[in-house]
Amino acid sequence: MAAWTVQLRPRARRALRQLGTEARESVAAVIDDLTADPRPSGASALKGHRPYLRVRVGDYRVIYAVDDAAQVIRVAAIGHRREVYRNLDL
């Protein structure tokens, strides 16, 4: 089985850079794990935004979409659970 490719939107890349060291490492590890399993057991559908999924990483959330045909995971947003759902422009 081929590994999946991960693409981060500029907004997600910027958010990842702004996280603290420990949080950044945890989120990066989860994103790396998505290449092996794009729909892990902790992932759930994002209500109101059909193709998007979310995965919890402590107090942070990673919002992403899976393109099965191209085997690409597109990370749309990364942020604290309180703020990540506000003003989603997916």
Residue pairs with C-beta under 8 A, 6 or more apart in sequence:
2 71
3 35
3 36
4 34
4 35
4 36
4 38
4 71
4 72
4 73
5 35
5 70
5 71
5 72
5 73
6 31
6 32
6 34
6 35
6 72
6 73
6 75
7 72
7 73
7 74
7 75
8 16
8 31
8 75
9 74
9 75
9 76
9 77
11 76
11 77
12 75
12 76
12 77
12 78
15 77
15 78
15 79
16 24
16 27
16 28
16 78
17 24
19 27
19 60
19 78
23 57
23 58
23 59
23 60
26 57
26 58
26 60
27 57
27 60
27 62
27 78
30 55
30 57
30 62
31 62
31 75
33 40
34 40
34 55
34 64
34 73
35 73
38 66
38 73
39 53
39 66
40 55
42 55
42 56
43 53
43 54
43 55
44 53
44 54
44 55
45 52
45 53
45 54
46 52
46 53
46 54
46 63
49 88
49 90
51 65
51 66
52 63
52 64
52 65
52 76
52 90
53 63
53 64
53 65
53 66
54 61
54 62
54 63
54 64
55 61
55 62
55 64
56 81
59 80
59 81
60 78
60 79
60 80
60 81
60 84
61 77
61 78
61 79
61 80
61 81
61 84
61 85
62 75
62 77
62 78
63 75
63 76
63 77
63 78
63 84
63 88
63 90
64 73
64 74
64 75
64 76
65 73
65 74
65 76
65 90
66 72
66 73
66 74
67 73
67 74
76 88
76 90
77 84
77 88
77 90
78 84
